[in-house]
Amino acid sequence: MTVRFDDALLAAIALVRDSPPTDVGELVLVRDLFGRLRAVVEKEPTNTDALSAWNERLQSATGSYFAGPPMIGTQMVAPDAVFKSPDCFDVGGVKLLERGVMGAEWTRAELPNREPKPPRATLYGLKGGVGRSTAICAWSRHLANNLGRKVLVIDLDLESPGVSSTLLPTLGDFGIVDWFVEDAVGNADDELVRRLAVSSPLATGQKEILVVPCAKEGDRDYISKLARCYLDLPGPTRRPFADRIADLVDKLEEVHKPDVVLIDSRAGLHDLAGIATSRLDAMTFLFGTSARQTWSGYRMLFEGLARNTTTAAAVREKLRVVAAQIPETHREEYLERVTLRAYDAFEPLYDESDVPDAFNFDVGAEDAPHYPIPIFWSREFQEWDPLSDNVTAAQIEASFGDFVNGATDLLLDTKDAVS
Amino acid sequence: MNSAYGSAATRMWTDAETLYASTRLGTADHLYGLAAECCLKAILHADGIMPADAPSKPQKPFGVHIDRLWGEYNAALAGPHSATYAVAQLNPFNVGPWKADDRYLHDSKFSATRVSAHQNGAKQAWVIFEQAVLNGTIQ
């Protein structure tokens, strides 16, 4: 019978757990880019024939998903790349290292974000088109004009830029993609970082809304730059892409000194979204409608996150669901559906209720990560142009009031706010 | 391991380290250069960048040794793993510089500084090679 992807891993884990090779020290199962499995052991055993025989059992159990003979840590130049990899997790009592093409960012530990830093919020949607950028417009307007905060909005939706052109009549001299290509050759100086941010006319008071767009105005080479963004810089001072994002955000904060940072994350299960939601020490707002597929997608994401219990424990406390596009009728029923589906999706991230100090909530607990902050859909917002003021303050309050107040309370200590 | 380059890389790296440990620097130096070359060619070969035929005598632009290959290798890489498998810009085999014909040199020409630089270069290439094996790019 053909051994499939899922079955191969289960069979390999069972073999390692129930009858591991002896005298090899630590053992890590490595699942390569193709899903093939290989044992990497700490040291060569005295009886190498026994290890070879064990490996034949692994081959037999994993079929086409067998990668080859074991690698021996003491014979490797870089054994730490396996035994100390941040992507190595305990799965069913066995250490598993996933070597995927992408997707690892979701479960990696927080980046060394530079302190002190202003409060950061990431707005994320598993699916696009749920009003994330519009919510950023309403929230940044509230923070700057009502609460007197200097806001920095970073458009990290590089594949589908949006929020920057909503907040700016014209883009600036540089975009985020420019920073990445300049950074790769050591040209990302403070002058570039200063000119990355453009002031939005949406701010009407003393405090600015600064927007960092993906692209510069009239960029004719955006695709060429985008193609070079997701680059781990090689060499002895290797800087992975995630570290470069953290450097960019740190540098923007250092140069522009905002009171609050709002990050518009790209949608979907892309690594860039993983970094923005899991690794930048940001409060993350998870947007979703009541659609069943949205919450089954979130459930898959949380199942993956929960694999790394350390990361999951840190991230789950900084998540909050936003019920987007609540229709004008049957609002209570809609919200209830979102609540129930979000509660089910969060199950992998919640502890069992009988664990001491359990991170666990009732479905109706209003302070729970799954409990939705509402944004009410209204016809006017389909054509809202924040820069032309074609929607009244009362209409904004009616649709976004709960969101901007609730999100602000979660992100800031609002007691000292300037009203 | 299907690739002849991968097998050769393993053999030459292991032999170079053995010779280096016995202070037999001349041949260790020669093998470090060949080991690094085979590591990088194994990756180019596995990624389909370098043709699979006649690995003993590859055609241009790959018919070069490590002193030139190091500088041209990054430019040949493409695709999602190019950053993972890239080498540092500074070519450690410029020390000397390393030449395939140096195998005919007198023992006194192989200084500790020179051989150590080439060992470091081979080590960098070998680490990349190890990652490619773990990733399943090289089988």
Interface residues (C-beta under 8 A of the other chain):
Chain A: V30 D32 L33 F34 R36 R38 V40 A67 G68 M71 M76 V77 A78 A81 V82 L97 R99 V101 M102 L231 D232 L233 P234 G235 P236
Chain B: M1 N74 P80 A83 T84 A86 V87 A88 Q89 L90 K123 W126 V127 E130 Q131 V133 L134 N135 G136 T137 Q139
